[in-house]
């Protein structure tokens, strides 16, 4: 969880540095540092409430409900509301991902390709001015830049909150003070990762985070929800082995860029093609070897995931027997003896 959150924070910081560089002309590292510090200070000072307001502003300004399906579950009152908001946010996220495709097609048609050695990351910011031109084009370009900054702030804030929650509860003692310390660590670690990698394409870094997430979360969630035979040892083995393989492949592809032929370079840069099946195979194999560790609690967990709430409650009531004042009276010691003596006593 921490590794994926930090990997996904790196391209957010890269994007913020790129936008501020295009808008102000400042070096890219200035934007990276500025956004990292602003987000970290906001999370430390304001906590979840401030992040919710930031993300609400981003949603109304630029669709995004995009960040963060996980964080949205922190602000719901019960399980039903959490499931409903997850479905809504996922639907909005799917609609959002239509726009990058449309923008890519339009940029391909209306703008010249980047020169050799030039990054294509800034083309989206330049596209409104080139496509429309004049004052309207400049206004649209400014709106795109403002929306991008809102997206970087909201997404980065949600990721810092998620990482800080893991650190404060699993590593520290879970107090408010621990959350603030954890938020500082959660915000500064990706800053240290983003500064030396600012020359990489943002799309490549985003693909890195997605590849690691797909290699770990996908098999864990699918097997954990739909297969009773998954054991703790199998899940941990899959996460460690395949997570390490995907991270290693991506590190090699970045450090030794250009040193491998096309197919191998593509596999190293997008390892999910091989790592996801390997994760499923590892978890299943280790779980079969350790299936003696399974308990009856697995059935209860799967029932809680799949059986509707009313059906579970009805099953619980039927298993516990009749309830009410009469059954409570009948269950008391001596009640049966008193009842029999009353019935057998002759009437005067």
N, C-alpha and C positions, 0 to 999 in steps of 0.2 A: 504494500500500500504506500509506504513512504517513498520507495524508489520510483514508483509510477507517478506519484504526485509531484516529486521533484523533477522528474524527466519532463512532465508536461508543463511545469512552471518555466523551464528554460526557454521554450519557443515563445511563451507569452512575453518574457522579458526581451527576447530578441525582437519580437514584433514591435514592442513599445519603443525600443531604441531606434528601429528603422523609421517608424512614423515620426518621432520627434526629430530625427535627422532630416527627413524630407521637408518637414514643416519649418523648422528653425535653422537648419544648417549646422547644428551642433554635432560633435562626434557621437557615434552610436553608443559608446559606452556610457555617455552622460544620461541618455534616456534609460538605459538598462538599470543604472544605479538609482536614478530618481524614482522610477516606478517601484523597484524592489523596496526602497526605504519607505515610500508613501504607503504601500500596501501593508508592509510589516507594522508600521506605526499605527495604521488604522485598525488592524486586527488586535494589536496589543491594547490599544486604548478603548476601542468600542465594542469588541467582541462580535457575537453573532448578530446583534441588532443592527449595528452599522453595516455589516456585510449584506444583510437582507435589504436594506435601503439602497445600497449601491447596485445590487443585482436587479432590484425593482426598477430603478432608473434606467439601467441598461436594457431591460426588457421592453420598456415603452419607447425608448429612443431607437433601438436597433433590434427588433424582434427579440434575443438570445436565449429569456428562459433557457438559453443554452447552458450557462453554468448554474447550477451544478445539480444534477439529479440527486447525487448523494447528499449535498448540503440541504436541499429542499426538504428531505426527510427529517432533518433536525428541528424544523419549525412546525411540524404537524402535531395535532393533539393526540391522535390515536392511529392504530394500524390501518384502518380503513381509509382515513384521510391521507396517510403516507402512500398507500397504493394508488389512490386516485390522482394525487399530485404527480406521482412518478409517471403515470400513463400520460397525463396532459403535457408534462415537460418533455417527455420522449417524443410525443407527436410534434410539438413545436420544434424540437431539435431536428427531427426529420425534415420538416419544412425549411428550416434554416439551411440545411445542407444542399438544398436545391439551388440556392443563390450562388455559391461558389462555382458550380458547374455552368450556370448561365453567364456569370461574369467572365469565366475562362473562355467560353465560346465567343463572346462579344469582343474581348481583348484580342483574341486570335484573329478576328475579322477586321478590326479597326486599327490595331496598333502594329508597328513593325516588331519583329522578334528582337530580343536583347542581343547586344553585341557579344562576341566571344569573351568570356571571362566576366561579363556583367551579370549581376543577379537579377532574376525576374521578380523578386519579392515586392519591389516598389511599383510595379506596373499597375496594380489595382488603384493606388493612390493617384497615379497620373492619368488613368483612363477617363474620368469625367471631363477633365480639361481638354483632352485630345478629342474625345467623341463629340462634345457639345461646343466647347470653346466659349470665349467671351466671359462676361460676368456670371452668367448662369453656370457655366462649366466650373469656374473657380468656386462658386458657392457650393456646388455639388461635391467638389473635391474636399472642401472644408468640412462638409457634413460627413463624408466618408472617413476623414481623419478623426473627427470627433467621435464617431461611432466606434472606430477601431480602438481609440484610447479608452472609451467606456468599456469595451469588451475586455481589453487587457486588465483593467483595474478590477472588474467584477470577477472574471475567471480566476485571476491570480489570487484575489481575496478568498474566494471559495476554496481553492486548493490549499492555501495557507491554513485556513480554518480546519479543513479535513486533516491535514498533516499534524497540526498542533493538537487536535483532539486525540489522535493516536499516540503521540509522544506523551501528552500529559496524563493519559489514563493507563497506558501500557508500560511506560518507562518510569514516570513520576507518580505522585500520589493522587492526582486528579483534582487538586485544589485550584482556585481561581489564579493564585499566584503561579502555580505550576503551568497553567495554560498560557499565561503571558510569557513566561520563559520559553515554553515550547514554541509559541508563535514567533519569537525572535529567531530561534534556531531554524524553524520551518521556512522563514522568509530569507534568511541569509545564506543558507546552504545552496539553494539554486542560484543565488547571485554569484557565488564563487564558481559554480559550474558554467554560468552563462558568459562571464567575461572572457575566458580563454577560447570560447567556441563561437564568438560573435560573427565569424566569417562564414559559418555554415549556412546553407539555405534553410529557411524556416520550415519549409515543407518536409525536408529531410529529418529535422529534429522532431517535428510532430509525428512523423511516421515511426520514429524510434519509440516514443511513448506508447503509441497505439500497438506496436508490435509486441512490446513487453506485456502490456495489459492483456492482449489477446492470448498470449502464451501462458498466462497465469490465471486470470480471472475466468476466462471462458470455460476451460475444462473443469475448474473447481466448482463453478456455479452449476454447470450443466449436470455433472455427475452428482454433486451434492444435493441437487433438487430432485433428480429423476432416477438415481441408482441407489438402492438400499445398501449395496455392498461396499460403498466407499468408506475407508477407514481413515483415522487421523494420520497414521503413518503413510498411507498412500497419498493423501492430500499434501502433506508436508514434503514428501519425496518429489512429487511432481513440481511443486512450487520452487524448491531449491534447485533441482537438476535443470529443469527447462528454463526457469527464470535466469539462472546463471548462464545457460547456453545462449539465450537470446541477447542478454546484455553483453556477453563476450563477443558474439558475432557483430553486434552493432558497434562496439568499441573498435574492433579490428577494421571494420569498414570505414570508420572515421579517421583513425590514426594512419592506416595504410591505404588511403584513398588513391585509386588509380593503379594499385599494384596487382590487381587481379583481373582476369579476363571477364568479359561482359556477363555471362551467365552466373559465374561464381560471385562476382561483385553484386549482382542483383539479389542473389540468395542471401549474402551477408547483410546487405542493406535492408532487406525485407524478410527477416528470418521466420516470420509467422507461418509462412507456407510449410515449413518443415517442423517448426517448434510446436505448433498447436497439435498436430497429430502425435508428436512425441510426448507431449504432456498427457494427452489422453491415455496413451499406451503405458506410460510410467505409472500414472495413478491407478489404472486398472490392475496392472501386474503386481504392484506392491500391495494393493488392497486384497487381492486374491491370496497372496502369501501370508497376510496378517489377518485373515478373515475371522480367526478365533477371537480377536479383540472386539468384535461387534457385540452389542448388547441390545436388549429389547427397547432401549431408548430410541434407537434408530427408527423403529416403527412409529413411535409417538411423534418424532420430529417430522417425518414424512407426512403423517396424518395432519399435523398442524399446517404444513405447507399446502396440501392439496385438498383436504376436506373442507367444505364451506363451514363457516362458523355456526349457523343454526344446526347443521347436522352433527357437529361435534358436541354441542350442548345437549342435543336430544339423546345422543349415545351416552353421555355422562349421566344424565338423569335416569335413563333406563337401567344403567349398570348399578347405580346407587340404590335403586328400589324406591317404593313410594315414600313420600315425605308429607309432613303436615302434623298437626297436633295429635291426631289419633295414633299415627305410627310412632311418634315420640313417646306417647304414653305407654304403648304396647312394648316398647323397648326397655322400659324401666324395670329394674329388679323387683320381684315380688308382685308385679301386676298380674301375671298369669295365675298365680296362686290365689290372689284375692278374687279374681273373676270367677274361678272355679268354685270357691267356697260360697260366693254369693248365689251362684246358680243352683248348687246342690242343697242349700239351706231350705228346709220346709217352711212353708208359709203358715203363719198362725191363723 
